[in-house]
Amino acid sequence: MVKVKLNSKAVRQVLARKNKSQNWLAKRLEISSGFMAQLLAGERCPSPNVRERIQAAFNDLRFEDLFTIKA
């Protein structure tokens, strides 16, 4: 099964550059802060719907910048 993981390093860099927190991002994505923490820690994989919302929030980054694909 293919798993898509969030590239936490890239997301954290963008959040720092924009002076935003992971809690701000969780609210914007309409997910819990706990689930956001799990995504950033690589413990959970974002669903296709959540991936779309993440891409919309970071529209200046490509899919390849935001996510890694694990076989």
HUUR-V691325 format. One record per backbone hydrogen bond with DSSP energy under -0.5 kcal/mol. NH is the residue of the N-H (numbers start at 1). CO is the residue of the C=O. If there is no record, write none. Layout:
# HUUR-V691325
nh:NH co:CO
nh:NH co:CO
This chain:
# HUUR-V691325
nh:3 co:70
nh:5 co:3
nh:5 co:68
nh:7 co:66
nh:8 co:6
nh:11 co:7
nh:12 co:8
nh:13 co:9
nh:14 co:10
nh:15 co:11
nh:16 co:12
nh:17 co:13
nh:18 co:14
nh:19 co:16
nh:20 co:15
nh:25 co:21
nh:26 co:22
nh:27 co:23
nh:28 co:24
nh:29 co:25
nh:30 co:26
nh:30 co:27
nh:31 co:26
nh:36 co:32
nh:37 co:33
nh:38 co:34
nh:39 co:35
nh:40 co:36
nh:41 co:37
nh:42 co:38
nh:42 co:39
nh:43 co:38
nh:44 co:38
nh:46 co:4
nh:51 co:47
nh:52 co:48
nh:53 co:49
nh:54 co:50
nh:55 co:51
nh:56 co:52
nh:57 co:53
nh:58 co:54
nh:59 co:56
nh:61 co:58
nh:65 co:62
nh:66 co:62
nh:67 co:63
nh:68 co:5
nh:70 co:3
nh:70 co:68
